[in-house]
Structures are given as C-alpha cells and as structure tokens.
Amino acid sequence: MNTELLAEKLVSWIKDEVLAAGCKGTVLGLSGGLDSSVLAVLCQQAFPRNTLGVIMPCCSHQKDKAHAEEVAGKFAMPTTEVVLDNIFDALLQTLPDYKPDPTLSRLAQANLKARLRMLTLYNIANQLKYMVAGSSNRSEISIGYFTKYGDGGADIMPLGNLVKGQVRELACFLEVPRAIIDKPPSAGLWEGQTDEDEMGFNYEALDRYFLTGEASDELRGKIEAMMADSKHKRAVPPIPPF
C-alpha cells in the first residue's frame, strides 16, 4: 500500500471508530516526538474541528514542548497545556519509597509520568466526549515498550500496525517538521533518554525482524524474550475460568 493511500485509510478509520463509539472527536498527547506528530496530523484530518492536542510537560525538556508547538502551529491544531511537574513532585513525596535499586526507581518514576498523562487525557476526553488516541506503533507494542495504563492506555491506536520506519515514511509524506523526523526517538522520560539505548537495539533491526523475520540469533532471542515478558501488557487482566 502506498503512503498516500495508507494515510487516507487511516484518517477514514479514525473517523469511523470515533463516530461508531458515539463520540465527537479525538484528544491526544502532543509530545513533540515522531509518532505523536503523525498521529496529530491524521486525527486533525479526520476531525478538523474536534481534535485537541494536549502538551503535558512533566519535568520535561523544553525542546520537546517547542517541537509540539511547532507541529500544532503548522497544522493549525488546537492545543492546551497541562503542566504536571508539581503533581509529579507531590506524588513522589506522598507515595511510599521502598528504596529499590536505582534502575527500578527510575522506571517507577518514568511510569508515573506516563500514567499522569493518561489520567489527564481521559479527564479531558470525558468532558468533551472525545476518544483518546494513542501513538504507540507496532514495533513498540510488540515488545512491550510502553507503560501499562500509561501511554498504553488509549481508546484507539491508529499506528498500531505500522513499524517505526513506516511511521517515519508517513511523517515525510504528511510533511511533519524535519527536525522531529530526524531527532533520536525518545519518550522524554529522563534527561538523555532515548528509545534505542533503552531497548538495546535500533528500530531498523527491530522493524526488519517484524517485516521479514531476519535477525541475528542474539537479537532474535532478545526480541522474543521481550515479547514474552510483556505479553500481559497486551491482554486484558486474566479472569479465573470458574
């Protein structure tokens, strides 16, 4: 499927899903990253008068906010900003601190940021009768590279069948600002964080595995272990069969 047709079909799918649910439009987190930018353009095309981008800095890098605003400005997308710094800090002071090892502590704090953003989006969606659109792609979903009930919490995932490279092709077609397309993918969870450093391999290798099955034995083992470990993230909570 060529990129133009893919974009048209995704816009139509978004519109159909939202209207079938009895909703009026879409709300999404506008992070300044590649995936959220592509999602924003598609949602804006589906619902030109009923799409809202929410910029949610949470001890975030200023460049991310600038990129989010650049996308919103270029595509005339309404936005609102909800600064979560104080809420995040208050929760860290309020929640119990079990003093795990530094890696677990950093992960817990990163997940807290993602879940605060999910709460924010659903609060707005409930008020406007919109659906929450999530920006996760196939590459991330398949290996569990998302926060359960955080950025994984959404009503629709329009990019969920596209690997990262396909999302990048869409971004080029949709004329997302070049600086966003070219910057290293990052969830912005902590200073200097990048997706590929955290995963331990690059998106090109991950995409190749999903599209062709090709990978070194070491990489294949790592990817398949991540898929198995994150299976619970892609399923509804288990219910006893009795």
Buried (B, 14 or more C-beta within 10 A) or exposed (E): EEBEEBBBEBBEBBBEBBBEEEBBBBBBBBBBBBBBBBBBBBBBBBBEEBBBBBBBBBBBBEEBBEBBBBBBEBBEBEBEEBBBEEBBEEBEEEEEEEEEEEEEEBBBBBBBBBBBBBBBBBEBBEEBEBBBBBBBBBBBBBBBBBBBEBBBBBBBBBBBEBBBBBBBBBBEBBEBBEEBBEBEBBBBBBEEBEBBEBBEBBBEBBBBBBEEEEBEEEBEEBBEEBBEEBEEBEEEEEEEEE
